[in-house]
Amino acid sequence: LHVDASDEWLLLPRARLGRQHGRFRWVMAVGMSAQTAQYKQLLASGAETPDAQKGADAYVEIEHQRERWRIRGTVFGRRGWDRISWTMDDVEVRYAPTNDSRTRAWGTEWMMRGQVGRAVGLVTYSFLDSEENLTNDGAGWVPTASDQRHTATAYLEDQMDLRIGWMRASRFHIRFLYGSGFPFTSQLPLIDDSQIVGFALGERHARRDDPYTRFDVGMTQVFSFGGFELEVREEVANLFDEFNVVGYRQLPAPDGSMSLLPRGLGRRVYNGEVSVRF
């Protein structure tokens, strides 16, 4: 790989080994990768073009498949260097202007998909431990901005297959999402003569957002008439109206402390969709 912007020549080998034995399949892989700076990273860097971000990763994947269900698990590890660190300011991504960090991560992902009668379902879980070491702050290894430790989803769809008059089919689905909070860097007030005169950044990514939880429910009906097929889909997202925090606006309180004003995303939403096939 040749990166024109930074005039780098990179060799990125990768090896993959897999085996199928009865209902079991396993794969092992190891290799290197690289990614050139993207648009917003180039904007943050100014006149100097940062080097390509580099990394090495390895993973082992095992899958067991039966007639009506299958389960797959993956364990992985990654190391990165010449990375461009980033952080969240409220809900805006802010990139560093240079290649200023090394990273390391490991985790596991599990998925089970199956069918019981007419119903089909999917359950997933992932664990991630991701850290970075900035070259210019001396803080050592700290969580990355993307260090979401636990993520889980569950999806169930019942293909009710109701056929009443023009109705060709009907489906009902529920979905559950969970994600543990992301790290963020707090701001500390600078006080002079009992007055707040400015702010200083606290320990990098030392605090975490609240978890994200959402429950959705919906239905789909398919109608056929006059050579047309009409599909109607209705869904209520975030049925229980959870206030999911995705960022904070930090404001000074009268006592000199910092007050965190949470900003949420994805309150209860009603979705409707109609599509026609002809």
Secondary structure, 3 states (H helix, E strand, C coil): CEECCCCEECCCCEEEEEEEECCEEEEEEEEEEEECCCHHHHHHHCCCCCCCEEEEEEEEEEEEECCCEEEEEEEEEEEEEEECCEEEECCEEEECCCCCEEEEEEEEEEEEEEEECCEEEEEEEEEEEEEEEECCCCCCEEECCCCCCEEEEEEEEEECCCCCCCEEEEEEEEEEEEECCCEECCEEEEEECCEEEEEEECCCCCEECCCEEEEEEEEEEEEEECCEEEEEEEEEECCCCCCCEEEEEEEECCCCCEEEEEEECCCCEEEEEEEEEC
